[in-house]
Amino acid sequence: RCRHCPPLRALQASAVLRRVSDEHKKEPLTSSSQQQFDSHPAGHQPEQDPQGPRPSYTGQGGQESEDYESEEQLQHRILTAALEFVPEHGWTAEAIAEGAKTLGLSVAAAGMFHSDGSELVLHFVSECNTKLSELLKQEQKLVQLGKAEKKPTDEFLRDAVEARLRMLIPYIEKWPQALSVLLLPRNIPSSLSLLTSMIDDIWHYAGDQSTDFNWYTRRAVLTGIYNTTELVMLQDSSPDFEDTWRFLENRVADAMNMSNTASQVQSTGEAVVQGLMGAAVTVSNAETSRAVR
Amino acid sequence: LCRCRCRCRALLSRPPGAPRALRGFAAGPEMHFGFQTVTEAERREKIYQVFENVAKKYDVMNDSMTLGVHRLWKDILVHKMNPTPGTLLLDVAGGTGDIAFRFINYVRAAREQQLQRKLKHHQDLSWQEIFDSYQEDKFHSLGDSQAVVCDINREMLKVGKQKAQHLGYSEGLSWVLGNAEELPFDDDKFDVYTIAFGIRNVTRIDLALQEAYRVLKPGGRFLCLEFSHVTNPLVSRLYDLYSFQVIPVLGEVIAGDWNSYQYLVESIRRFPPQEELKEMIEDAGFFKVDYENLNFGIVAIHSGFKL
């Protein structure tokens, strides 16, 4: 879609889209949420520098994209503002309308999004994943600088999953609704890609260098751990979700044992091992191929 | 009538991609009224007369021409709007109030759901607080939503007001006489601006779009429901057949007015197609402009936001 009258547009000062320079002074880190559906957010996301204007997505009308934020950026702002109203209104168009109101926009701006709140949930998940990446990157930096000890794999995985799940705590009451939205057929490609990229991230920072079958098995296993722990968390009423973290600990320990057992068994019965590996690969292949599609 | 037909043949020889200037803008004093060519002033007068004549039978004719489907189209429009309680709607060329009534129903239902959810949420209030909340909610069954119906034609407004009384719509409605090209409202007032089957009759569409932009709040939404162009060739043939052979006849039989309905059908053919209207809306300053075809493009809903 091309706007064939850029001069006309630039003359008409947009009522809402702020100049990018203004926005930069206030929130230098917001654009990290732009790379929503990037499959490798962690290693490739550049650090935000507050000086130059960001390139916008709809960069076809030259003048407006340099000086003003794009519609996508405005939508991100609205969704971020809407998160505050989720505990009260749920993941719905109403929460988005309230969020738009706080930005000084009309409630009708919620019409830019689907009425089932899909974009709000996906936005939140992507923000959480970005936050997790930042966290893991910081930790890695500390380890590299020698200021912290490198954690053993099981502890690393446990802490990473716990940190990620803790981000759900403010919205835990309405999280079942969010899960059902994520499972809508229309949203499955996006939600699956967000999930796999997050798991990928965690393994990357855990130091996983595998280039063989292990790559698939590890991701399949961690995805299983994450999903089951998330479901347990939804029904957990213990103080500070202690039961959930204990469950997580056990699952991670199981996974570690499983890999040890596997190497022992391999030295005893090769045919049995082949069968097990084959099944795991088939399952994880199906999952990854669905994600790739 | 035969004057229409003769001119029709002459004008149809013009290439279909006629520059926009000849359709929506006044290139000199020449404008179209159906397939006739008239001056701007004549056009306004003629259109006013058309609607003055059909006002009383407007709803009946809508039902018979579209076999009741126009109700679905209007329902879809309001569903797409998805208004939350507290929304201020301006329905331009709203005449007999169809959109406004649907809006009120929708908002009322949404408000009830909202109140129920609030009750469930506040499980631990004291008796005094519960009593207070009942008191305040009783008077807000619409949650401060308001619909303003604006029309240029007094007769249409009269019919609309009578209908409202008859159907029992008392609160949340206002009726204003006004011209879409020069609205009697302040800037940045409304959340949603709708114009259903009205923009076709506006003489200067660009002015109407600019006015729409002006009266909407930042973030406000523009919605236009209008007859549009059918691309599917089979449907197009059937549609043309129905439009030119059946509708004027119905007009004569039911409303006693062949000419008005001939005008209606011709004005549909002269109206800009979907993409062109989308560009015109973008020119007025709206963002995220999009359209949705209903029934193969017989009708289209255009939507834009004031961002």
Interface residues (C-beta under 8 A of the other chain):
Chain A: R3 H4 C5 L8 R9 Q12 S14 A15 V16 L17 E71 L74 E88 H89 A93 E94 A97 A100 L103 G104 L105 S106 V107 A108 A109 A110 G111 M112 S115
Chain B: K80 M81 N82 P83 T84 G86 T87 Q114 R117 H121 D191 V192 L216 K217 P218 G219 G220 R221 E279 E282 D283 G285 F287 K288 S303 F305 K306 L307
